[in-house]
Structure formats: structure tokens, C-alpha cells
């Protein structure tokens, strides 16, 4: 469940991850993926979590390309 203080920054929800807009937009388009469970390392991800992380990251990058046409990531 997303804390009310961060709800306005929620861009998308997945089964294992949420995508948020970083509050400080000094670098326009900063986002982050937040796992639904506590993990110590990316090595601890299940195959399903890894697949969703990659898929959501790619979708976020596509959206940022469309919105901001960045030179790089």
C-alpha cells in the first residue's frame, strides 16, 4: 500500500513494483521503481519480479522518451 504522502507521485502499479515520479525534478523525468517487498539485493529477486522490473523500466523509458526526448538516460 502506498503511503498517502507519496500517492500523488505514483505513476504506475504492478504486481511486484510501483513506479514513482521523484519529487525533486532538478533532473527532469527522474523516476524510481519501488518493490512491494523488502529486498537486500537484486540477486534476491524472483524471476517474476525481475521480468516485471525490466518490463516496467522499459515502459517508463518509452514514456520519458515520448514526453521529454532526452539525449541519454
Secondary structure as the mmCIF struct_conf table of DSSP 4:
data_model
#
loop_
_struct_conf.conf_type_id
_struct_conf.id
_struct_conf.beg_label_comp_id
_struct_conf.beg_label_asym_id
_struct_conf.beg_label_seq_id
_struct_conf.end_label_comp_id
_struct_conf.end_label_asym_id
_struct_conf.end_label_seq_id
TURN_TY1_P TURN_TY1_P1 UNK A 4 UNK A 6
HELX_RH_3T_P HELX_RH_3T_P1 UNK A 7 UNK A 9
STRN STRN1 UNK A 10 UNK A 13
BEND BEND1 UNK A 15 UNK A 16
STRN STRN2 UNK A 17 UNK A 21
BEND BEND2 UNK A 23 UNK A 23
BEND BEND3 UNK A 26 UNK A 27
TURN_TY1_P TURN_TY1_P2 UNK A 28 UNK A 29
STRN STRN3 UNK A 31 UNK A 35
BEND BEND4 UNK A 36 UNK A 37
BEND BEND5 UNK A 40 UNK A 40
HELX_RH_3T_P HELX_RH_3T_P2 UNK A 42 UNK A 44
HELX_RH_AL_P HELX_RH_AL_P1 UNK A 47 UNK A 68
BEND BEND6 UNK A 71 UNK A 71
#
